[in-house]
Amino acid sequence: MDATMALLVSIAVCGVIWHVVTTILIYNDLRQRNQPVSFILLRLMSPWYASRYREITRAETGKTGPLFYQWLISINTALVCVLLAVIFRYFD
């Protein structure tokens, strides 16, 4: 595995870890606001929970909460890095 591939995989793993932590923080924030959430269905419902978090924070402050952007950026970072790793591996 060359350095580029190792770097892309490392960034993707960090993005996934960042995404998991942010998802749990969104879950915890919704739970503290007395919103109905299920930890068992967290992986399945995480996009819906992030959307609810966005709506609630936007209604309260007029701005989207920072966890929503972190949630979105982290999973997209992981996705882009994995796609680039696959492309580099294919054309190598």
Residue frames as a rotation matrix with the C-alpha (Angstrom) as fourth column:
MET 1
0.589 0.808 0.000 0.00
0.808 -0.589 0.000 0.00
0.000 0.000 -1.000 0.00
ASP 2
-0.326 -0.751 0.574 1.55
0.716 -0.592 -0.369 3.27
0.617 0.291 0.731 -1.04
ALA 3
-0.875 -0.145 -0.462 1.50
0.448 -0.603 -0.660 6.51
-0.183 -0.785 0.592 0.93
THR 4
-0.781 0.624 0.012 -1.44
-0.546 -0.692 0.473 8.04
0.304 0.363 0.881 -0.95
MET 5
-0.084 0.760 -0.644 -3.64
-0.027 0.645 0.764 5.03
0.996 0.082 -0.034 -0.35
ALA 6
-0.381 -0.129 -0.916 -2.67
0.847 0.348 -0.402 4.89
0.370 -0.929 -0.023 3.32
LEU 7
-0.989 0.004 -0.150 -3.43
0.053 -0.923 -0.381 8.59
-0.140 -0.384 0.913 3.73
LEU 8
-0.516 0.850 -0.106 -6.84
-0.597 -0.268 0.756 8.29
0.614 0.454 0.646 2.07
VAL 9
-0.006 0.489 -0.872 -7.79
0.368 0.812 0.453 5.27
0.930 -0.318 -0.185 4.18
SER 10
-0.655 -0.305 -0.692 -6.63
0.749 -0.141 -0.647 7.03
0.100 -0.942 0.320 7.35
ILE 11
-0.936 0.353 0.013 -8.68
-0.353 -0.935 -0.035 10.13
-0.001 -0.037 0.999 6.56
ALA 12
-0.242 0.885 -0.397 -11.71
-0.387 0.287 0.876 7.95
0.890 0.366 0.274 5.74
VAL 13
-0.174 0.128 -0.976 -11.41
0.725 0.687 -0.039 6.09
0.666 -0.715 -0.212 9.07
CYS 14
-0.896 -0.172 -0.409 -11.12
0.411 -0.671 -0.617 9.40
-0.168 -0.721 0.672 10.93
GLY 15
-0.747 0.664 0.000 -14.19
-0.563 -0.633 0.532 10.67
0.353 0.398 0.847 9.06
VAL 16
-0.064 0.725 -0.686 -16.19
0.072 0.689 0.722 7.60
0.995 -0.003 -0.097 10.06
ILE 17
-0.421 -0.144 -0.895 -15.16
0.871 0.211 -0.444 7.92
0.253 -0.967 0.037 13.70
TRP 18
-0.990 0.053 -0.131 -16.02
-0.023 -0.975 -0.220 11.63
-0.140 -0.214 0.967 13.60
HIS 19
-0.486 0.859 -0.163 -19.40
-0.477 -0.104 0.873 10.76
0.732 0.502 0.460 12.08
VAL 20
-0.081 0.428 -0.900 -20.20
0.558 0.768 0.314 8.18
0.826 -0.477 -0.302 14.77
VAL 21
-0.680 -0.231 -0.696 -19.29
0.725 -0.352 -0.592 10.59
-0.109 -0.907 0.407 17.58
THR 22
-0.937 0.347 -0.044 -21.34
-0.349 -0.919 0.182 13.40
0.023 0.185 0.982 16.02
THR 23
-0.292 0.862 -0.415 -24.33
-0.149 0.388 0.910 11.07
0.945 0.327 0.015 15.56
ILE 24
-0.175 0.179 -0.968 -24.19
0.871 0.487 -0.067 10.14
0.460 -0.855 -0.241 19.24
LEU 25
-0.886 -0.180 -0.426 -23.94
0.376 -0.818 -0.435 13.82
-0.270 -0.546 0.793 20.22
ILE 26
-0.711 0.703 -0.010 -27.01
-0.511 -0.506 0.695 14.63
0.483 0.500 0.719 18.10
TYR 27
-0.094 0.655 -0.750 -28.84
0.338 0.730 0.595 11.72
0.937 -0.197 -0.290 19.71
ASN 28
-0.447 -0.161 -0.880 -27.89
0.892 -0.007 -0.452 13.00
0.067 -0.987 0.147 23.16
ASP 29
-0.993 0.084 -0.088 -28.96
-0.080 -0.996 -0.046 16.56
-0.092 -0.038 0.995 22.31
LEU 30
-0.408 0.897 -0.172 -32.37
-0.403 -0.008 0.915 15.37
0.819 0.442 0.364 21.11
ARG 31
-0.090 0.332 -0.939 -32.76
0.669 0.718 0.190 13.21
0.737 -0.611 -0.287 24.19
GLN 32
-0.744 -0.248 -0.621 -32.01
0.646 -0.505 -0.572 16.19
-0.172 -0.827 0.536 26.46
ARG 33
-0.871 0.482 -0.093 -34.69
-0.489 -0.832 0.262 18.15
0.049 0.273 0.961 24.62
ASN 34
-0.428 0.695 0.578 -37.20
-0.257 0.519 -0.815 15.38
-0.867 -0.497 -0.043 25.46
GLN 35
0.032 0.366 -0.930 -37.52
-0.999 0.024 -0.025 14.27
0.013 0.930 0.367 21.83
PRO 36
0.718 0.256 0.648 -38.42
-0.340 0.941 0.004 10.62
-0.608 -0.223 0.762 21.23
VAL 37
0.169 -0.732 -0.660 -35.22
-0.925 0.113 -0.363 8.83
0.340 0.672 -0.658 20.11
SER 38
0.963 0.126 0.239 -34.15
-0.197 0.933 0.301 5.21
-0.185 -0.337 0.923 20.13
PHE 39
0.103 -0.995 0.016 -30.55
-0.835 -0.077 0.544 4.17
-0.540 -0.070 -0.839 20.69
ILE 40
-0.068 -0.073 0.995 -31.26
0.160 0.984 0.083 0.73
-0.985 0.164 -0.055 19.25
LEU 41
0.562 0.377 0.736 -32.37
0.767 0.097 -0.635 2.23
-0.310 0.921 -0.234 15.93
LEU 42
0.412 -0.416 -0.811 -29.69
-0.024 -0.894 0.447 4.94
-0.911 -0.165 -0.379 15.93
ARG 43
-0.664 -0.732 0.155 -27.86
0.112 0.108 0.988 3.69
-0.740 0.673 0.010 12.82
LEU 44
-0.403 0.604 0.688 -31.07
0.915 0.293 0.278 3.43
-0.033 0.741 -0.670 10.86
MET 45
0.590 0.807 -0.039 -32.60
0.807 -0.587 0.058 6.69
0.023 -0.066 -0.998 12.08
SER 46
-0.172 -0.745 -0.644 -29.49
0.737 -0.532 0.418 8.92
-0.654 -0.403 0.641 12.16
PRO 47
-0.821 -0.097 0.563 -30.40
0.487 -0.633 0.601 10.92
0.298 0.768 0.567 9.01
TRP 48
0.174 0.962 0.208 -33.86
0.520 -0.270 0.810 11.57
0.836 -0.033 -0.548 10.44
TYR 49
0.516 -0.062 -0.854 -32.42
0.831 -0.206 0.517 12.55
-0.208 -0.977 -0.055 13.84
ALA 50
-0.606 -0.784 -0.135 -29.97
0.695 -0.605 0.389 14.93
-0.386 0.142 0.911 12.17
SER 51
-0.550 0.497 0.671 -32.83
0.428 -0.523 0.737 16.50
0.717 0.693 0.075 10.24
ARG 52
0.557 0.773 -0.304 -34.85
0.636 -0.163 0.754 16.93
0.533 -0.614 -0.582 13.44
TYR 53
0.081 -0.635 -0.768 -31.83
0.867 -0.335 0.369 18.43
-0.492 -0.696 0.523 15.18
ARG 54
-0.822 -0.396 0.409 -31.46
0.564 -0.668 0.486 20.88
0.080 0.630 0.772 12.30
GLU 55
-0.102 0.882 0.461 -35.14
0.429 -0.379 0.820 21.87
0.898 0.281 -0.340 12.44
ILE 56
0.622 0.361 -0.695 -35.15
0.764 -0.085 0.640 22.30
0.172 -0.929 -0.329 16.22
THR 57
-0.199 -0.777 -0.597 -31.98
0.801 -0.480 0.358 24.38
-0.565 -0.407 0.718 16.37
ARG 58
-0.795 -0.041 0.606 -33.11
0.488 -0.636 0.598 26.50
0.360 0.771 0.525 13.43
ALA 59
0.234 0.957 0.169 -36.46
0.515 -0.270 0.814 27.16
0.825 -0.103 -0.556 15.14
GLU 60
0.574 -0.033 -0.818 -34.77
0.807 -0.148 0.572 28.10
-0.141 -0.988 -0.058 18.42
THR 61
-0.007 -0.747 -0.665 -31.90
0.465 -0.591 0.659 30.27
-0.885 -0.304 0.352 17.23
GLY 62
0.759 0.303 -0.576 -32.58
-0.344 -0.565 -0.750 31.00
-0.553 0.767 -0.325 13.58
LYS 63
0.015 -0.820 -0.572 -29.41
-0.987 0.081 -0.142 29.08
0.163 0.566 -0.808 12.64
THR 64
0.728 0.137 -0.672 -28.66
-0.174 0.985 0.012 25.42
0.663 0.108 0.741 12.11
GLY 65
0.845 -0.387 0.370 -26.78
-0.356 0.110 0.928 23.84
-0.399 -0.916 -0.045 15.02
PRO 66
0.106 -0.919 -0.380 -23.07
-0.989 -0.137 0.054 23.09
-0.101 0.370 -0.924 14.54
LEU 67
-0.337 -0.229 0.913 -23.48
-0.333 0.936 0.112 19.34
-0.881 -0.266 -0.391 15.05
PHE 68
0.699 0.652 0.293 -25.52
0.070 0.345 -0.936 19.08
-0.712 0.675 0.196 11.86
TYR 69
0.750 -0.475 -0.460 -22.67
-0.646 -0.376 -0.664 20.47
0.142 0.796 -0.589 9.74
GLN 70
-0.285 -0.874 0.394 -20.14
-0.913 0.372 0.166 18.25
-0.292 -0.312 -0.904 11.49
TRP 71
0.053 0.412 0.909 -22.38
-0.097 0.909 -0.406 15.25
-0.994 -0.067 0.088 10.87
LEU 72
0.919 0.393 -0.006 -22.71
-0.014 0.016 -1.000 16.11
-0.393 0.919 0.020 7.19
ILE 73
0.505 -0.800 -0.325 -19.07
-0.845 -0.382 -0.375 17.00
0.176 0.464 -0.868 6.54
SER 74
-0.213 -0.656 0.724 -17.71
-0.775 0.564 0.283 13.93
-0.595 -0.500 -0.629 8.34
ILE 75
0.245 0.342 0.907 -19.64
0.162 0.908 -0.386 11.36
-0.956 0.242 0.167 6.34
ASN 76
0.992 0.098 -0.082 -18.97
-0.056 -0.250 -0.967 13.16
-0.115 0.963 -0.243 3.06
THR 77
0.246 -0.969 -0.024 -15.25
-0.965 -0.247 0.088 13.31
-0.092 0.002 -0.996 3.87
ALA 78
-0.243 -0.296 0.924 -15.22
-0.359 0.912 0.198 9.56
-0.901 -0.284 -0.328 4.44
LEU 79
0.632 0.583 0.511 -17.18
0.266 0.456 -0.849 8.95
-0.728 0.673 0.132 1.23
VAL 80
0.882 -0.330 -0.337 -14.90
-0.468 -0.528 -0.709 11.08
0.056 0.783 -0.620 -0.93
CYS 81
-0.047 -0.964 0.261 -11.75
-0.953 0.122 0.279 9.50
-0.301 -0.236 -0.924 0.51
VAL 82
-0.080 0.081 0.993 -13.05
-0.038 0.996 -0.085 5.97
-0.996 -0.044 -0.076 -0.08
LEU 83
0.878 0.436 0.197 -14.06
0.189 0.062 -0.980 6.84
-0.439 0.898 -0.028 -3.64
LEU 84
0.617 -0.729 -0.298 -10.64
-0.781 -0.519 -0.347 8.36
0.098 0.447 -0.889 -4.33
ALA 85
-0.221 -0.700 0.679 -8.92
-0.715 0.589 0.375 5.31
-0.663 -0.403 -0.631 -2.85
VAL 86
0.307 0.417 0.856 -10.95
0.261 0.828 -0.497 3.01
-0.915 0.376 0.145 -5.11
ILE 87
0.990 0.052 -0.129 -10.19
-0.100 -0.375 -0.921 5.16
-0.096 0.925 -0.366 -8.15
PHE 88
0.267 -0.963 -0.047 -6.46
-0.962 -0.269 0.039 5.26
-0.050 0.035 -0.998 -7.35
ARG 89
-0.201 -0.309 0.930 -6.42
-0.392 0.895 0.212 1.52
-0.898 -0.321 -0.301 -6.76
TYR 90
0.646 0.550 0.529 -8.25
0.271 0.483 -0.833 0.87
-0.713 0.682 0.163 -10.05
PHE 91
0.972 -0.236 -0.018 -5.93
-0.120 -0.428 -0.896 3.05
0.203 0.872 -0.444 -12.13
ASP 92
0.414 -0.863 0.290 -2.74
-0.774 -0.165 0.611 1.97
-0.480 -0.477 -0.736 -10.36
